[in-house]
Amino acid sequence: MLTVSDLHMYYGGVHALKGVSLEVNEGEVVAVIGSNGAGKTTLLSAILGMVKPRSGQISYSNQDITYITAHKTVNMGISLVPEGREVFSSMTVYENLRLGLKKRVGRVNQKEFDRELEHIFFRFPRLKERIDQLAGTLSGGEQQMMVISRALIGKPKLLLLDEPSLGLAPIIVNEIFDIIKGLKQDGMTIILVEQMANKALSVADRGYVLENGHIAMSGTAKELRGNREVAKAYLGVS
């Protein structure tokens, strides 16, 4: 579904991505792990079209999307759940979710929106209880559920998850990863960027280790979890 080939990205004089290559097959969950500043968020931003690379290529469903804008990639079926949740605090849950569909189609068809809402409420019944509540008053876990729902309501083919565990209590982190497992079981294709490497590899099919802007290692999730270097650096194993 997605191929990233020899991607180079600069921020001013900073070489943020240094020849990154990876691939994602339909129906896979692919984890990208690494420390802060490794280039993980930059990689997702490049895939979505929020930033433009210096060189390299990004291919999605056999189309070159390297220099396509984020608005167009969203309409092609790529959706991002950003780091830090980015909710519209003064808007209700309903209004936030409606924006998710509007971002994809431009104009919201109410029947389509109501139909998609039912799917969302089946997966996230807590949001149904909070539908008229201001997003800024939700708990961190509820906000993350809402932001994931806002991305899903546009029926993406490829979901980009950027640090979904960030700032959440451990019990809520487990809940969020149960949601990711459910999406995987439903056949959703996901790129999961996550500092909690053990959690990410527990739900992923394959993974890439990003260090200082380049891919240091890749393999199946099982291979990476069993690798001594990965275990020592990212899994808390001495």
SVG drawing of the C-alpha trace seen along z (x, -y; Angstrom):
<svg xmlns="http://www.w3.org/2000/svg" viewBox="-30 -27 53 40">
<polyline fill="none" stroke="black" stroke-width="0.4" points="0.0,0.0 2.8,-2.4 6.5,-2.6 8.9,-5.2 12.2,-5.2 15.4,-7.0 13.6,-9.9 15.7,-13.0 14.1,-15.8 15.7,-19.0 14.6,-21.7 16.9,-24.6 20.3,-23.1 19.1,-20.1 19.1,-16.8 16.0,-15.3 15.5,-12.2 18.6,-10.6 17.6,-8.2 14.6,-6.6 13.0,-3.6 10.1,-1.5 7.0,0.3 3.6,1.0 1.4,3.8 -2.4,3.6 -3.8,4.9 -0.5,4.5 0.3,2.7 3.8,1.3 5.5,-0.2 8.1,-2.9 10.0,-3.2 12.8,-5.4 13.8,-8.1 12.7,-11.7 14.1,-13.6 14.7,-10.5 12.5,-11.8 9.3,-9.7 6.8,-12.6 8.7,-14.1 8.2,-10.8 4.5,-10.8 4.2,-14.5 6.0,-13.7 3.7,-10.8 0.6,-13.0 2.0,-15.8 2.4,-18.4 6.1,-18.8 8.0,-18.3 11.2,-16.2 14.4,-17.4 14.6,-14.1 13.2,-10.6 9.8,-9.2 6.6,-8.3 4.3,-5.9 0.7,-5.1 -1.5,-2.7 0.9,-2.8 0.6,-6.6 3.5,-9.0 2.4,-11.3 5.8,-12.7 4.8,-16.3 1.0,-16.1 -0.6,-18.4 -2.1,-17.0 -5.6,-18.0 -5.3,-15.7 -3.7,-12.8 -6.6,-12.9 -9.1,-12.6 -7.0,-9.7 -7.6,-7.8 -4.7,-8.7 -5.6,-10.0 -3.4,-11.2 -4.0,-11.0 -1.5,-13.7 0.7,-13.7 -0.8,-15.6 -4.4,-15.0 -5.1,-18.5 -8.8,-18.7 -11.0,-21.7 -11.6,-22.4 -14.5,-24.9 -16.4,-22.6 -18.5,-19.6 -17.6,-16.0 -20.2,-16.0 -18.7,-19.0 -15.2,-17.6 -16.3,-14.4 -18.2,-16.2 -15.0,-18.0 -13.4,-14.6 -15.9,-13.9 -15.9,-17.4 -12.1,-17.3 -12.4,-14.4 -15.4,-15.2 -15.6,-19.0 -19.4,-19.0 -21.0,-16.8 -23.9,-14.6 -26.0,-14.2 -27.1,-10.7 -23.6,-9.6 -22.4,-11.3 -25.1,-9.7 -24.3,-6.3 -20.6,-6.8 -21.5,-8.0 -23.2,-4.7 -20.0,-2.8 -18.0,-5.1 -20.4,-4.7 -20.3,-0.9 -16.5,-1.1 -16.4,-4.0 -19.7,-3.9 -18.2,-6.4 -18.2,-9.0 -22.0,-8.6 -22.4,-9.5 -20.2,-12.6 -21.6,-13.6 -22.8,-17.1 -19.9,-17.7 -17.2,-20.3 -14.0,-18.4 -11.8,-20.5 -13.7,-19.0 -13.0,-15.4 -10.4,-13.3 -7.1,-12.7 -8.2,-9.1 -11.6,-10.3 -9.9,-13.0 -7.6,-10.4 -10.6,-8.2 -12.3,-11.2 -9.3,-12.1 -9.0,-8.5 -12.7,-8.6 -12.3,-11.9 -9.7,-10.2 -11.7,-7.0 -15.0,-8.7 -13.6,-9.6 -13.1,-5.8 -9.3,-6.0 -7.4,-3.2 -4.2,-4.1 -4.2,-5.4 -1.1,-7.2 -1.0,-7.1 1.6,-9.5 2.4,-8.7 -1.1,-7.6 0.0,-6.8 1.5,-10.3 0.5,-11.8 -1.9,-9.1 -2.2,-7.0 -1.0,-3.4 -4.6,-2.0 -5.7,-4.3 -2.7,-3.4 -3.8,0.2 -7.3,-0.8 -5.9,-2.7 -3.8,0.2 -6.8,2.5 -8.5,0.1 -5.5,0.5 -5.8,4.2 -9.4,4.0 -8.6,1.9 -6.0,4.4 -8.5,7.2 -10.9,5.2 -8.1,5.1 -7.1,1.5 -3.7,0.6 -1.7,-1.4 1.6,-3.1 2.1,-3.3 4.8,-5.8 5.3,-5.2 8.0,-5.7 6.5,-2.8 8.3,-0.3 7.1,2.8 3.5,1.7 3.9,0.9 5.6,4.2 3.0,6.1 0.3,5.1 2.5,4.7 3.2,7.2 6.6,5.5 8.6,2.7 11.4,0.2 13.8,-1.4 14.5,-5.0 17.7,-6.5 19.0,-10.0 17.0,-10.2 17.9,-6.9 16.5,-3.3 18.9,-1.4 17.0,1.8 13.9,3.5 12.1,6.9 9.1,8.6 7.8,7.5 8.9,10.8 12.4,10.4 12.7,6.8 11.4,7.8 14.0,10.6 16.9,8.4 19.3,7.7 20.2,4.2 16.5,3.2 15.6,4.7 18.4,2.8 17.8,-0.5 14.0,-0.6 12.4,2.2 14.0,1.5 15.8,4.8 19.4,4.8"/>
</svg>
